Amino acid sequence: MNPQDILRYVDSLHREKNIDKELVFIAIESALQTAAKRQYGEEADIKVQLDRNNGKMNAILEGEALGEDQIGRIGAQTAKQVIIQKVKEAERDSLMIEYRDQIGEIVSGVIGRADGGVATVNLGNVEAILPRSEQIPGEQLHAGERVRAVVFEVRATGNRVRVVLSRTRPQFVQRLFEQEIPELGEEIIAIKSISREPGYRSKVAVSSVDSQVDPIAVCVGYRGSRIKAVREELAGEHIDVVRYSDDPEVLIPNSLQPAEVEQVLLCDMIGRAIVLVQEDQLSLAIGRRGQNVRLASKLCGWDIEIMTGGELEEQIERAVGGFSQIPGITEEVAQGLVEQGYLSYDDLSVIEPDLFMEMSGLSADDVDRIVETAEEMAEQAEQAAAEERRVRRDREQLQKEAEAAGIAEPKAAAEAAPSAEASPAAEASASVDNASATDETPAAEVSSPEAGAEQAIIEESSSAPAVDAADSATETAAETATSGDAEASESAASEKS
């Protein structure tokens, strides 16, 4: 091989593919050595080296240098194939290093294809993919459009590099803020935490190192220009910018805005924060399908439960009474558990034994027995909740069938079966029923009927009467239909006569 051709080849790969020259030299040496072994035998002790300055090749076979004519006989075609393979591997490794350093960073590219939900994005030296699961819900991507995303994953696939992008990660929101707000790069303000539900809502907690700089105003910008630019990139996603604080009692009310909070009770042992609000602020604090409290919980790192003062008193009373019924727990111990934030059998079933022994003064055997009993009661409560849900579904189905048949008023079945609604589990959840459609975080669980049933730790579900009431509703509807038919028949006979 011509030494000058080797040097030009190395320089070209370095400039076009951004591959380190030394990696190319090593790849060529390895290729030539492989080709030489194929000619002189796989067991031959042969070494090939290239001069980095002039490109000349030096080969040593069994400790003796090969002459020009011997070197020339090394299979050129074999060497070429191996060189191509080695160079591809070097290019792949170079791209892997480049994009692994960019994980979590924002990149911009042009959409090549957007078929079947998966979009390909041309980043210049690699074609990345943007899976449907990493696209903002509801947005439409089209070929030829420029798109921004963060590098989410980088992995090798054969001799190629697979770069996966994302527009749904919280880091994407942070990088957009950094592009639109110079003060973040200057470290005048800082983003402390982000929680996000892509396409719907994000909460961003910000702080300032300068007391005279309002971080919220800086992020929003003049007439909302900065936050508007970020929202447009996020397909109109709503963004709440809240003031960060190291004090959870300050941060939690900030994160629940626009709802007004009366009081925050922190239960450090289990990471729970009980937030008390007025009745008219309850639905606002929980948000649509529990979204506001769920995002606030992620933002603050606390399991937030929203309730009114009256609900808290009722729950405390039920918890104390329920714990006191467990053999081995006195009323004083029950009060101590409630003060630490343990309000249900589920909470008690996960308590640390050492902590429980320290709080109660009980022995290890007594604690184990109490925890085992609490687990059994929690399971019974879950079964009762499941039965109540089944009864509720059956009652709703009866309502629909009766209404469709025109034999009962829409509310008849519901009025005929008050038992399920009157159950303690339903009462426990009625105050936060607006969040019943979600179960993604513990913060939202208190808002759902299922969680409400679990929190009713001292009451048993009255599902059987509810079933009887539902059956009664069916019989009443049937009797009404029969009676109506009879009256119609008598009327027709009278007219005929």
C-alpha positions as CSV (number, residue, x, y, z in Angstrom):
1,M,0.0,0.0,0.0
2,N,1.2,3.5,-0.9
3,P,2.3,5.3,2.3
4,Q,1.0,8.6,1.0
5,D,-2.4,7.0,0.3
6,I,-2.5,5.8,3.9
7,L,-1.8,9.3,5.3
8,R,-4.5,10.8,3.0
9,Y,-7.0,8.1,4.1
10,V,-6.3,8.7,7.8
11,D,-6.6,12.5,7.4
12,S,-9.8,12.2,5.4
13,L,-11.5,9.9,8.1
14,H,-10.3,12.3,10.8
15,R,-11.9,15.3,9.2
16,E,-15.1,13.8,7.7
17,K,-16.0,11.2,10.4
18,N,-14.4,12.9,13.4
19,I,-12.4,9.8,14.2
20,D,-9.1,10.2,16.1
21,K,-6.1,9.6,13.8
22,E,-4.5,7.2,16.2
23,L,-7.7,5.0,16.1
24,V,-7.5,4.9,12.3
25,F,-3.7,3.9,12.4
26,I,-4.5,1.2,14.9
27,A,-7.3,-0.1,12.8
28,I,-5.1,-0.2,9.7
29,E,-2.3,-2.0,11.5
30,S,-4.8,-4.6,12.8
31,A,-6.2,-5.1,9.3
32,L,-2.7,-5.6,7.8
33,Q,-1.7,-8.0,10.6
34,T,-4.8,-10.0,10.0
35,A,-4.1,-10.2,6.3
36,A,-0.5,-11.2,6.9
37,K,-1.5,-14.1,9.2
38,R,-3.8,-15.4,6.5
39,Q,-0.8,-15.5,4.1
40,Y,1.9,-16.8,6.5
41,G,-0.4,-18.9,8.8
42,E,-2.6,-18.1,11.8
43,E,0.1,-19.4,14.2
44,A,2.8,-17.0,12.7
45,D,4.2,-14.4,15.1
46,I,3.9,-11.3,13.0
47,K,3.6,-7.6,13.9
48,V,2.8,-4.7,11.6
49,Q,3.4,-1.1,12.4
50,L,2.8,2.1,10.5
51,D,5.0,5.2,10.8
52,R,2.7,8.0,11.9
53,N,4.7,10.6,10.0
54,N,5.4,9.1,6.6
55,G,2.9,6.2,6.5
56,K,5.5,3.5,5.8
57,M,4.7,0.0,6.9
58,N,7.2,-2.1,9.0
59,A,6.4,-5.8,9.4
60,I,8.3,-8.3,11.7
61,L,7.8,-12.1,11.2
62,E,9.2,-14.4,13.9
63,G,11.5,-11.6,15.1
64,E,12.9,-10.8,11.6
65,A,11.9,-7.8,9.5
66,L,10.1,-8.5,6.2
67,G,11.5,-7.0,3.0
68,E,9.7,-4.7,0.6
69,D,8.8,-7.6,-1.7
70,Q,7.5,-9.7,1.2
71,I,5.4,-6.9,2.5
72,G,3.9,-6.3,-0.9
73,R,2.7,-9.9,-1.1
74,I,0.3,-9.4,1.8
75,G,-3.2,-9.7,0.4
76,A,-4.2,-6.2,-0.5
77,Q,-7.9,-7.2,-1.0
78,T,-8.1,-8.9,2.4
79,A,-6.4,-6.0,4.0
80,K,-8.9,-3.6,2.4
81,Q,-11.9,-5.5,3.6
82,V,-10.6,-5.7,7.2
83,I,-9.7,-2.0,7.1
84,I,-13.2,-1.1,6.1
85,Q,-14.6,-3.2,9.0
86,K,-12.2,-1.7,11.5
87,V,-12.9,1.8,10.3
88,K,-16.6,1.3,10.7
89,E,-16.1,0.0,14.2
90,A,-13.9,3.1,15.0
91,E,-16.6,5.4,13.6
92,R,-19.3,3.6,15.7
93,D,-17.2,4.0,18.8
94,S,-16.6,7.7,18.1
95,L,-20.3,8.3,17.7
96,M,-21.1,6.3,20.8
97,I,-18.7,8.5,22.8
98,E,-20.0,11.7,21.2
99,Y,-23.7,11.0,21.9
100,R,-23.3,9.4,25.3
101,D,-21.8,12.6,26.4
102,Q,-25.0,14.3,25.2
103,I,-27.5,12.2,27.1
104,G,-29.9,14.5,28.7
105,E,-28.9,17.4,26.4
106,I,-31.1,19.0,23.8
107,V,-30.4,18.4,20.1
108,S,-32.1,19.7,16.9
109,G,-32.7,17.8,13.7
110,V,-34.9,17.4,10.6
111,I,-37.6,14.8,10.5
112,G,-37.0,12.3,7.8
113,R,-40.0,10.0,8.2
114,A,-43.0,10.0,10.5
115,D,-44.7,6.8,9.7
116,G,-46.4,4.4,12.1
117,G,-45.9,6.7,15.0
118,V,-42.1,6.4,15.0
119,A,-40.2,9.4,13.6
120,T,-36.7,9.4,12.3
121,V,-34.6,12.5,12.9
122,N,-31.5,13.4,10.9
123,L,-28.9,14.9,13.3
124,G,-26.2,15.3,10.6
125,N,-23.8,12.4,11.3
126,V,-26.5,9.9,12.6
127,E,-30.1,9.2,12.1
128,A,-31.9,9.1,15.4
129,I,-35.4,7.8,16.2
130,L,-38.2,9.5,18.2
131,P,-40.6,6.7,19.3
132,R,-44.3,7.4,19.7
133,S,-44.0,6.8,23.5
134,E,-41.4,9.7,23.6
135,Q,-43.5,12.1,21.6
136,I,-45.8,14.6,23.3
137,P,-49.4,13.3,23.3
138,G,-51.5,14.9,20.6
139,E,-48.7,16.5,18.6
140,Q,-48.3,15.8,14.9
141,L,-44.9,15.5,13.3
142,H,-44.3,15.9,9.6
143,A,-41.4,15.1,7.3
144,G,-39.1,18.0,6.6
145,E,-40.0,19.8,9.9
146,R,-37.2,20.8,12.3
147,V,-37.7,19.3,15.8
148,R,-35.9,19.6,19.1
149,A,-35.6,16.8,21.7
150,V,-33.2,15.5,24.3
151,V,-30.9,12.5,23.8
152,F,-32.5,9.8,25.9
153,E,-30.6,6.6,25.1
154,V,-27.5,5.6,23.0
155,R,-26.7,2.0,22.2
156,A,-24.6,0.1,19.6
157,T,-26.5,-2.1,17.0
158,G,-23.9,-4.0,15.0
159,N,-21.7,-1.3,13.4
160,R,-24.3,1.4,13.8
161,V,-25.2,3.6,16.6
162,R,-28.9,3.8,17.7
163,V,-29.7,7.2,19.2
164,V,-33.2,7.5,20.9
165,L,-34.7,10.9,21.4
166,S,-37.4,12.1,23.8
167,R,-39.7,15.1,24.1
168,T,-41.6,13.8,27.2
169,R,-38.8,13.8,29.8
170,P,-38.6,16.5,32.5
171,Q,-35.1,17.2,31.2
172,F,-36.6,18.5,28.0
173,V,-38.5,21.2,29.9
174,Q,-35.3,22.2,31.8
175,R,-33.2,22.4,28.6
176,L,-35.9,24.6,26.9
177,F,-35.9,26.9,30.0
178,E,-32.1,27.1,29.8
179,Q,-32.3,28.1,26.1
180,E,-34.9,30.8,26.7
181,I,-33.7,32.2,30.0
182,P,-30.1,33.4,30.0
183,E,-30.2,33.9,33.8
184,L,-30.1,30.1,34.2
185,G,-26.8,29.9,32.4
186,E,-25.4,32.8,34.4
187,E,-26.5,31.0,37.6
188,I,-28.5,33.9,38.8
189,I,-31.5,31.6,39.2
190,A,-31.7,27.9,39.3
191,I,-34.2,25.1,38.6
192,K,-34.5,22.9,41.7
193,S,-37.1,20.4,40.7
194,I,-39.5,19.5,37.8
195,S,-42.5,17.3,37.7
196,R,-44.3,16.7,34.4
197,E,-47.2,15.0,32.7
198,P,-46.4,15.4,29.0
199,G,-48.9,17.3,26.9
200,Y,-51.0,18.4,30.0
201,R,-49.1,20.1,32.8
202,S,-45.6,20.7,34.3
203,K,-44.6,22.2,37.6
204,V,-41.1,23.9,37.8
205,A,-39.6,24.9,41.2
206,V,-37.1,27.8,40.8
207,S,-34.9,29.7,43.3
208,S,-32.7,32.8,43.1
209,V,-29.2,33.4,44.6
210,D,-30.0,37.1,44.6
211,S,-32.8,38.2,47.0
212,Q,-33.6,41.1,44.7
213,V,-34.3,38.9,41.7
214,D,-37.7,37.3,41.5
215,P,-37.1,33.9,39.8
216,I,-40.7,33.5,38.8
217,A,-40.8,36.8,37.0
218,V,-37.5,36.0,35.3
219,C,-38.9,32.7,34.0
220,V,-42.2,34.2,32.9
221,G,-40.6,37.1,31.1
222,Y,-42.1,40.4,29.9
223,R,-45.8,39.8,29.2
224,G,-45.1,36.1,29.5
225,S,-42.9,36.0,26.4
226,R,-40.4,33.5,27.8
227,I,-42.8,31.0,29.2
228,K,-44.9,31.3,26.0
229,A,-42.0,30.3,23.8
230,V,-41.5,27.2,26.0
231,R,-45.2,26.3,25.9
232,E,-45.3,26.6,22.1
233,E,-42.4,24.0,21.9
234,L,-44.4,21.8,24.2
235,A,-47.5,21.8,22.1
236,G,-49.4,24.2,24.5
237,E,-48.6,22.3,27.7
238,H,-49.5,24.3,30.8
239,I,-46.6,25.2,33.0
240,D,-46.7,26.3,36.7
241,V,-43.6,28.1,37.9
242,V,-43.4,28.0,41.7
243,R,-41.0,29.4,44.2
244,Y,-38.7,26.8,45.7
245,S,-38.0,26.6,49.5
246,D,-36.0,24.2,51.6
247,D,-38.8,24.2,54.1
248,P,-41.5,21.6,53.0
249,E,-44.2,23.6,54.9
250,V,-43.5,26.5,52.5
251,L,-42.7,24.5,49.3
252,I,-45.8,22.2,49.5
253,P,-48.4,25.1,49.6
254,N,-46.4,26.8,46.7
255,S,-46.6,23.6,44.7
256,L,-50.3,23.2,45.2
257,Q,-51.1,26.7,43.7
258,P,-53.6,28.1,42.7
259,A,-55.3,26.3,45.7
260,E,-55.1,28.0,49.1
261,V,-53.7,25.9,51.9
262,E,-54.6,26.3,55.5
263,Q,-52.1,24.0,57.2
264,V,-49.4,21.4,56.4
265,L,-48.8,18.5,58.8
266,L,-45.6,16.6,58.1
267,C,-45.2,12.9,59.0
268,D,-41.4,12.5,58.6
269,M,-41.3,8.8,59.4
270,I,-43.3,7.8,56.4
271,G,-42.7,10.8,54.2
272,R,-46.3,11.9,54.2
273,A,-47.7,15.4,54.2
274,I,-51.3,16.0,55.2
275,V,-52.5,19.3,53.7
276,L,-55.7,20.9,55.2
277,V,-57.8,23.1,52.9
278,Q,-61.2,24.7,53.0
279,E,-64.1,22.8,51.5
280,D,-64.3,25.1,48.5
281,Q,-60.6,24.6,47.8
282,L,-60.6,20.8,47.9
283,S,-61.3,20.1,44.2
284,L,-58.9,22.9,43.2
285,A,-56.1,21.4,45.3
286,I,-56.6,17.9,44.0
287,G,-57.0,19.0,40.4
288,R,-58.6,17.2,37.4
289,R,-58.3,13.5,38.1
290,G,-55.8,14.2,40.9
291,Q,-53.3,15.9,38.5
292,N,-52.4,18.9,40.7
293,V,-51.7,16.9,43.9
294,R,-49.9,14.2,41.9
295,L,-47.5,16.7,40.3
296,A,-47.0,18.5,43.6
297,S,-46.1,15.2,45.3
298,K,-43.4,14.5,42.6
299,L,-42.1,18.1,42.8
300,C,-41.7,18.1,46.6
301,G,-40.8,14.5,47.2
302,W,-43.6,14.1,49.7
303,D,-46.7,11.8,49.7
304,I,-49.3,14.6,49.8
305,E,-52.8,13.9,51.0
306,I,-55.5,16.6,50.7
307,M,-58.4,16.8,53.1
308,T,-60.5,19.2,55.2
309,G,-60.1,19.6,58.9
310,G,-63.3,17.7,59.5
311,E,-62.2,14.8,57.4
312,L,-58.9,14.7,59.3
313,E,-60.6,14.5,62.6
314,E,-62.9,11.7,61.4
315,Q,-59.9,9.8,60.0
316,I,-57.9,10.2,63.2
317,E,-60.9,9.0,65.3
318,R,-61.4,5.9,63.1
319,A,-57.6,5.2,63.1
320,V,-57.3,5.4,66.9
321,G,-60.4,3.2,67.3
322,G,-59.2,0.7,64.7
323,F,-55.7,0.4,66.1
324,S,-57.0,0.0,69.6
325,Q,-58.9,-3.1,68.5
326,I,-55.7,-4.9,67.5
327,P,-54.7,-7.1,70.4
328,G,-51.6,-5.7,72.1
329,I,-52.1,-2.0,71.1
330,T,-53.4,0.3,73.8
331,E,-55.1,3.6,73.2
332,E,-52.0,5.5,74.1
333,V,-49.9,3.5,71.6
334,A,-52.7,4.1,69.0
335,Q,-52.6,7.8,69.6
336,G,-48.8,7.8,69.2
337,L,-49.1,6.0,65.9
338,V,-51.6,8.5,64.6
339,E,-49.5,11.4,65.7
340,Q,-46.7,10.0,63.5
341,G,-49.0,9.8,60.5
342,Y,-50.0,6.2,60.5
343,L,-53.7,6.3,59.6
344,S,-54.5,2.9,58.1
345,Y,-53.8,-0.8,58.4
346,D,-51.7,-0.5,55.3
347,D,-49.5,2.1,57.0
348,L,-49.1,-0.1,60.0
349,S,-48.2,-3.2,57.9
350,V,-45.0,-1.4,56.6
351,I,-43.8,0.2,59.8
352,E,-40.2,-0.5,60.8
353,P,-40.2,-3.0,63.6
354,D,-37.4,-1.3,65.5
355,L,-39.2,2.0,65.3
356,F,-42.5,0.4,66.5
357,M,-40.7,-1.2,69.4
358,E,-39.2,2.2,70.4
359,M,-42.5,4.0,70.1
360,S,-44.6,1.4,72.0
361,G,-42.2,-0.3,74.4
362,L,-43.4,-3.7,73.1
363,S,-41.3,-6.7,72.5
364,A,-40.2,-7.9,69.1
365,D,-42.6,-10.8,69.2
366,D,-45.5,-8.6,70.1
367,V,-44.6,-6.2,67.2
368,D,-44.4,-9.0,64.7
369,R,-47.8,-10.3,65.8
370,I,-49.4,-6.8,65.6
371,V,-47.9,-6.2,62.1
372,E,-49.2,-9.6,60.9
373,T,-52.6,-8.8,62.2
374,A,-52.5,-5.4,60.5
375,E,-51.6,-7.1,57.2
376,E,-54.6,-9.4,57.5
377,M,-56.9,-6.5,58.3
378,A,-55.6,-4.5,55.4
379,E,-56.3,-7.5,53.1
380,Q,-59.8,-7.7,54.4
381,A,-60.3,-4.0,53.8
382,E,-59.1,-4.4,50.2
383,Q,-61.5,-7.3,49.7
384,A,-64.3,-5.2,51.1
385,A,-63.4,-2.3,48.8
386,A,-63.4,-4.7,45.8
387,E,-66.8,-6.0,46.7
388,E,-68.1,-2.5,47.1
389,R,-66.8,-1.6,43.7
390,R,-68.6,-4.6,42.2
391,V,-71.8,-3.7,43.9
392,R,-71.5,-0.1,42.6
393,R,-70.9,-1.4,39.0
394,D,-73.9,-3.7,39.3
395,R,-76.1,-0.9,40.5
396,E,-75.0,1.4,37.7
397,Q,-75.7,-1.4,35.2
398,L,-79.2,-1.8,36.6
399,Q,-79.8,1.9,36.2
400,K,-78.7,1.9,32.6
401,E,-80.9,-1.2,31.8
402,A,-83.9,0.2,33.5
403,E,-83.5,3.6,31.8
404,A,-83.0,2.0,28.4
405,A,-86.1,-0.1,28.9
406,G,-88.2,2.9,30.0
407,I,-89.4,1.1,33.1
408,A,-87.7,3.2,35.7
409,E,-86.5,6.7,36.3
410,P,-82.7,7.1,36.0
411,K,-82.4,7.7,39.8
412,A,-84.7,4.9,40.8
413,A,-82.0,2.2,41.2
414,A,-79.7,4.5,43.0
415,E,-82.4,5.5,45.5
416,A,-83.3,1.9,45.9
417,A,-79.8,0.9,46.9
418,P,-78.4,3.4,49.4
419,S,-76.4,0.8,51.4
420,A,-73.3,0.9,49.3
421,E,-73.2,4.7,49.3
422,A,-73.7,4.8,53.0
423,S,-70.8,2.5,53.7
424,P,-67.9,3.9,55.7
425,A,-65.5,3.3,52.8
426,A,-67.6,5.4,50.5
427,E,-67.9,8.2,53.2
428,A,-64.1,8.2,53.6
429,S,-63.7,8.9,49.9
430,A,-66.6,11.2,49.2
431,S,-64.8,14.4,50.0
432,V,-62.1,13.8,47.4
433,D,-64.1,12.0,44.7
434,N,-62.8,14.4,41.9
435,A,-59.5,12.5,41.8
436,S,-61.0,9.0,41.7
437,A,-59.9,8.3,38.1
438,T,-56.1,8.0,38.9
439,D,-54.0,5.7,41.0
440,E,-50.5,6.7,39.8
441,T,-49.2,8.0,43.1
442,P,-49.9,7.6,46.8
443,A,-50.9,11.3,46.9
444,A,-53.8,10.7,44.6
445,E,-54.9,7.4,46.2
446,V,-56.6,9.2,49.1
447,S,-58.7,10.9,46.5
448,S,-60.1,7.6,45.0
449,P,-62.9,5.4,46.1
450,E,-60.5,2.4,46.4
451,A,-58.2,4.3,48.6
452,G,-61.1,5.6,50.6
453,A,-62.1,2.1,51.4
454,E,-58.6,1.2,52.5
455,Q,-58.6,4.2,54.8
456,A,-61.8,3.1,56.5
457,I,-59.8,0.8,58.8
458,I,-62.3,0.2,61.5
459,E,-65.5,-0.3,59.5
460,E,-66.5,-3.3,57.4
461,S,-68.1,-2.9,54.1
462,S,-71.9,-3.5,54.0
463,S,-71.8,-4.9,50.5
464,A,-74.4,-7.7,51.1
465,P,-77.2,-5.2,51.9
466,A,-76.2,-3.3,48.8
467,V,-76.7,-6.4,46.7
468,D,-80.1,-7.0,48.2
469,A,-81.0,-3.4,47.6
470,A,-79.9,-3.7,44.0
471,D,-82.0,-6.9,43.6
472,S,-84.9,-5.0,45.2
473,A,-84.5,-2.3,42.6
474,T,-84.8,-4.9,39.8
475,E,-87.9,-6.4,41.3
476,T,-89.5,-2.9,41.8
477,A,-88.8,-2.1,38.2
478,A,-90.4,-5.3,37.1
479,E,-93.5,-4.8,39.2
480,T,-93.8,-1.2,37.8
481,A,-93.7,-2.6,34.3
482,T,-96.2,-5.3,35.0
483,S,-98.5,-2.9,36.7
484,G,-98.2,-0.5,33.8
485,D,-99.1,-3.3,31.3
486,A,-102.2,-4.3,33.4
487,E,-103.5,-0.7,33.5
488,A,-103.0,-0.3,29.8
489,S,-105.0,-3.6,29.1
490,E,-107.9,-2.5,31.4
491,S,-108.0,0.9,29.7
492,A,-108.2,-0.7,26.2
493,A,-110.9,-3.1,27.3
494,S,-113.0,-0.2,28.7
495,E,-112.7,1.8,25.5
496,K,-113.7,-1.2,23.4
497,S,-116.8,-1.8,25.5
